[in-house]
C-alpha cells in the first residue's frame, strides 16, 4: 500500500524538470539522453513503467531493466551515477531511476553510431546542450583558477550584447570575432554571472544580466 501511495504522489506531480515518465524502454540510447539531461542539470528521476497520462502500465520484462542499466553504464560518458528502486503495485512493476546532478559534467549520451551529445533538462524536455554550456562545464573541470580579463574581445562581445537577447550566431556576426573565441568569452561571462541564457523557439539566447 505504501508503494502505491508513494508512486501516486510522484505521478501527481506530472512531468517536469526533475521528473520524466517512460512507458517502456525499447532503446537504451534514447534512455541515455534523459540520464544525460538530468545529470547535466539539477538531477531528477525517471518513472519507468508509467505512461505519459500517468497510468502505471508496469515494466514488461527483465530485458527492460537490463536496458536501463545499459543506458547508465554503457551509453553515458562518463558513466552516470544512477540508483534503481523497484516498486510493485497491483501486479505491476514500476522502476524509479534516480539520477543526481553530476560533478563531472558534461555527461554525454552515446548513440548507435558512437556519436556523443550532452543534453540538458528544460521544463519537461531533453535539449541538446549549446557549445557555451559545454565550454562552461569544461572550464569548471579545469584545475586552473578562472579569471575574467577585460580584453578587446570581451569588450566587443559585451558591445554586441547591448542589443538585447541574441543567439550565438548573432553575437558572432555583431562582434566580428571567430565563433570559438565568442564561445569561450560567453562561457566566462555566464560563469561570472555577467551574462545569462534562456531557451525559446528551439534556440538558445544570451543576454546581459
C-alpha positions in Angstrom: 0.0 0.0 0.0 2.9 2.3 0.8 4.4 1.7 -2.6 1.1 2.7 -4.3 0.7 5.9 -2.3 4.3 6.9 -2.9 4.1 6.3 -6.7 0.8 8.1 -7.0 2.3 11.1 -5.2 5.1 11.2 -7.6 2.8 10.8 -10.6 0.6 13.5 -9.4 3.5 16.0 -10.0 3.4 15.2 -13.7 6.5 15.5 -15.9 8.7 18.5 -15.1 12.4 19.5 -15.0 13.3 16.8 -12.5 10.8 14.1 -13.4 10.1 12.1 -16.6 7.7 9.2 -17.4 8.8 6.3 -19.6 6.1 3.9 -20.8 8.6 1.3 -21.9 12.3 1.0 -22.6 13.0 -0.2 -26.1 16.2 1.7 -26.8 19.0 2.2 -24.2 20.5 5.0 -26.3 17.3 7.1 -26.1 17.0 6.5 -22.4 20.6 7.7 -22.0 19.5 11.1 -23.3 17.3 11.5 -20.2 20.0 10.3 -17.9 22.4 12.8 -19.6 19.9 15.7 -19.3 19.2 15.1 -15.6 22.9 14.6 -14.8 23.9 17.9 -16.5 21.1 19.9 -15.0 19.6 19.6 -11.5 19.3 15.8 -11.3 16.0 14.0 -11.4 14.1 10.8 -11.7 12.7 8.5 -14.4 9.5 6.7 -13.6 9.8 3.7 -15.9 6.6 1.8 -16.5 4.4 4.9 -16.3 2.6 6.3 -19.4 2.5 10.0 -20.3 -1.0 10.2 -18.9 0.2 8.9 -15.5 -1.2 5.4 -15.8 1.0 2.7 -14.2 1.4 0.2 -17.0 4.4 -1.5 -15.5 7.8 -2.7 -16.8 7.2 -5.6 -19.1 10.4 -7.7 -18.9 13.8 -8.2 -17.4 15.2 -7.0 -20.7 13.8 -3.5 -20.0 15.6 -3.5 -16.6 18.8 -4.6 -18.4 18.4 -1.7 -20.9 18.1 0.8 -18.0 21.5 -0.3 -16.7 22.9 -0.2 -20.2 21.7 3.4 -20.6 23.6 4.5 -17.5 26.7 2.4 -17.7 27.3 1.8 -21.4 25.7 4.7 -23.2 26.7 7.6 -21.0 30.2 9.1 -20.9 31.4 9.5 -18.3 29.3 6.9 -16.6 26.3 8.5 -14.8 25.5 7.7 -11.2 22.1 6.2 -11.1 20.0 4.5 -8.4 17.3 2.0 -9.2 14.3 1.3 -6.9 11.7 -1.2 -7.8 8.0 -0.9 -6.7 5.2 -3.5 -7.1 1.7 -2.1 -7.4 -1.4 -4.1 -8.3 0.6 -6.8 -10.0 2.7 -4.3 -12.0 6.4 -3.4 -11.6 7.5 0.3 -11.7 11.1 1.3 -11.6 12.2 4.7 -10.3 15.6 5.6 -11.6 17.1 8.5 -9.7 19.9 10.5 -11.3 21.8 13.0 -9.2 23.4 16.1 -10.7 26.9 15.1 -11.9 30.1 16.7 -10.7 31.8 15.6 -13.9 29.8 17.5 -16.5 29.2 17.2 -19.3 27.7 13.7 -19.2 27.1 12.7 -22.8 24.7 10.2 -24.3 26.2 8.0 -26.9 24.1 6.9 -29.9 24.2 3.8 -32.1 26.8 5.3 -34.3 29.1 6.1 -31.4 28.5 9.9 -31.5 28.1 11.6 -28.2 26.0 14.6 -27.3 25.3 16.3 -24.0 21.8 17.2 -23.0 20.2 19.5 -20.5 16.7 19.4 -19.0 14.4 22.4 -19.7 10.9 22.1 -18.2 9.9 18.5 -19.4 12.2 18.3 -22.4 15.7 17.0 -23.0 17.6 19.6 -25.1 21.0 19.2 -26.8 23.4 21.5 -24.8 24.8 24.5 -26.6 28.5 24.9 -27.2 28.5 27.6 -24.5 27.2 25.1 -21.9 30.0 22.6 -22.9 32.6 25.4 -22.5 31.3 26.4 -19.1 31.4 22.8 -17.8 34.8 22.0 -19.2 36.2 25.2 -17.8 34.8 24.3 -14.4 36.6 21.0 -14.6 39.9 22.7 -15.2 42.4 22.6 -12.4 43.5 26.2 -13.1 41.8 29.1 -11.5 39.3 31.1 -13.6 39.9 34.8 -14.3 37.9 37.4 -16.2 40.1 39.8 -18.0 38.6 42.8 -19.9 40.2 42.2 -23.3 39.3 43.8 -26.6 37.4 40.6 -27.5 35.4 40.8 -24.2 34.6 44.4 -24.9 33.4 43.6 -28.5 31.2 40.8 -27.2 29.7 43.0 -24.5 29.1 45.8 -27.0 27.3 43.3 -29.3 25.1 42.1 -26.5 23.8 45.6 -25.8 21.3 44.9 -28.5 19.5 42.5 -26.1 18.7 38.8 -26.4 20.9 37.3 -29.2 21.7 33.8 -30.4 25.3 32.7 -30.5 25.5 33.2 -34.3 24.1 36.7 -33.9 26.8 37.6 -31.4 29.5 36.2 -33.7 28.2 38.4 -36.6 27.9 41.5 -34.5 31.2 41.2 -32.7 33.2 40.1 -35.8 35.1 37.6 -33.7 35.6 33.9 -34.6 32.9 31.6 -33.3 35.3 29.5 -31.0 36.5 32.7 -29.3 33.0 34.0 -28.8 32.0 30.7 -27.2 35.0 30.9 -24.8 34.1 34.5 -23.9 30.4 33.8 -23.4 31.3 30.8 -21.2 33.3 33.1 -19.0 30.6 35.8 -18.9 27.9 33.2 -17.9 30.2 31.6 -15.3 30.9 35.0 -13.7 27.2 35.9 -13.8 27.7 38.8 -16.2 25.5 37.1 -18.9 22.7 34.6 -18.8 21.0 32.3 -21.2 17.4 31.2 -21.9 15.7 28.9 -24.4 12.8 29.7 -26.7 11.6 28.6 -30.1 14.2 25.8 -30.1 17.1 28.3 -29.8 19.4 29.4 -27.0 19.6 33.1 -26.4 22.2 35.0 -24.4 21.8 38.4 -22.7 23.5 40.6 -20.2 22.2 40.4 -16.6 
